[in-house]
Amino acid sequence: MHLLRQRLVALRGIALQQVEQLQPGLETGLIVTAAVGNVIKTDTDFVSLNSARATASLVGQARAAGKKVHVWTVNRPEVMLRMIERNVDNVITDDPAALVRVMHERSGLTPQEQAEAVLARIKPTVDYAQLEGADLVIEAVFEHRGIKADVTAKAEAVMPRTSVFASNTSTLPITGLAKASKLSLIHI
């Protein structure tokens, strides 16, 4: 006899709490559509995140809190690979055949080849369009506040809101540069 595993996901935590009172032990998950508060502190078994929000840091925090991570809707192979590398529990896609191909290709790689594949995705560019979907961007332009602010604005226009923007500034205070930034800005 095959038993089905039941899970309930909802957009509101209060709805999940009400259902858990009616059926204790049911696996529940919160669908997170926006970054509001600490989603890891929810009283659920898993969080369901848009893949753009499933940063390595957030997935790590969820794991540390004992939560599973489900990501949606992942249709591009490079994003599928990124989610696999982050060890998410469930990838929701409109293209399951592509996901199976990505998983199969990755499983045949040695750890050294996997590391090389990650390094191969690090690309220097002056084309802002190539920053779309990037988790981390490091700018290395001339030490001039106006130039750095212009580069920051153009880069952030195409980067996901969950990305981290890093600067290699050595003479300009990072706090001054952060005023022009909408993303997390760090100094490296």
Secondary structure by P-SEA (a helix, b strand, c coil): cbbbbbbbbcccaaaaaaaaaaccccbbbbbccccccccccccccbbbbccccccaaaaaaaaaacbbbbbcccccaaaaaaaaaacccccccccaaaaaaaaaaaaaccaaaaaaaaaaaccccccccccccccbbbbbccccaaaaaaaaaaaaccccccbbbbbccccccaaaaaaacccccccc
